[in-house]
Amino acid sequence: MDLGIAGKWALVCGASKGLGLGCAQALSREGVHVVMVARGAEVLEAAAAALRVPGGPQIHAVAADITTTQGRAAVFALRQDFDIVVTNAGGPPPGDFRDWDRDAWIKAVDANMLTPIELIKATVDGMAARGFGRVVNITSSAVKAPIDILGLSNGARSGLTGFVAGVSRSRLAGQGVTINNLLPGAFDTDRLRGTAAGAAQKSGQTIEAVLDARRKTIPALRFGTPAEFGTVCAFLCSTHAGYMTGQNVLVDGGAYPGTY
């Protein structure tokens, strides 16, 4: 299927690895020019180099922390206008809510709610003026089914979800701009394995035992791959998804048990 977005410009955050990289790969295959942002310069540049092909779309790498004012300024110094924005920031650490002070909450809200809002604010009016725009926020399946030890993520991402529910149905919807949230379940990423390592240490099990137990809770009996996540993201960014806005799209192998 031709997604109809060749030649568009995309900003993809957290794009050096994992789900962000999966999105950058899928968009670049569709002929989209991609500005990739992540904090680690070496890993980011290697990821960007792998996407560059002769005669293909432009691929730029910006090593910056997108959750900071300075990081966002570095991105917009390279390019002001984007047709597609994929927001993505590392989730806050798990733990007991009794141990989180105000600074921990502010850091979580700043990264996982306020940063996407700042990126939306900086780009959607230009999208509307051109008559086409796609914003995809990578959030979490925990927005639908909260996880007790992920309270920082549950709270901050739910705040973003509420904001998107309103702004996506504003006049922007009639100007060709869609804003949706993409909710990953368990994907084979460094974050998943890091969480498994912590659980293994506490339980005395091996990491593989913890991962195998997690797989068995998923109807698909496996973890997702960044590549298939990126494909879903690319579809939401396509011309074919113009009638979808304000939605929370689960990609979780059937793990969410609810009807709605």
Number of C-alpha atoms within 10 A of each C-alpha: 6 10 16 15 22 16 16 19 23 26 24 25 30 26 30 26 17 19 26 26 26 23 27 33 23 21 29 25 16 20 19 25 25 28 23 27 30 26 17 14 15 11 15 22 20 12 20 23 13 10 20 14 11 7 7 15 21 18 22 19 22 23 21 21 20 25 22 13 11 11 18 19 14 17 20 14 9 12 12 11 16 23 25 30 25 29 25 24 22 15 18 19 14 15 13 12 13 6 7 12 9 8 9 14 17 15 16 24 21 17 23 30 26 19 21 26 17 14 18 21 11 16 20 25 16 17 22 19 13 13 14 21 29 28 29 26 28 25 29 25 23 20 21 16 13 15 13 13 13 17 21 25 27 24 19 24 26 21 16 21 20 12 14 23 17 10 16 20 15 12 11 20 20 12 17 18 29 29 29 24 25 22 19 21 21 20 21 16 15 11 14 14 16 12 15 20 18 14 16 17 11 9 11 10 13 14 19 13 12 19 20 14 12 15 17 12 13 17 13 13 15 18 20 19 15 21 18 16 23 21 18 17 27 27 18 25 27 20 16 14 14 17 11 14 22 20 16 22 18 19 20 21 19 14 18 17 9 8 4 5
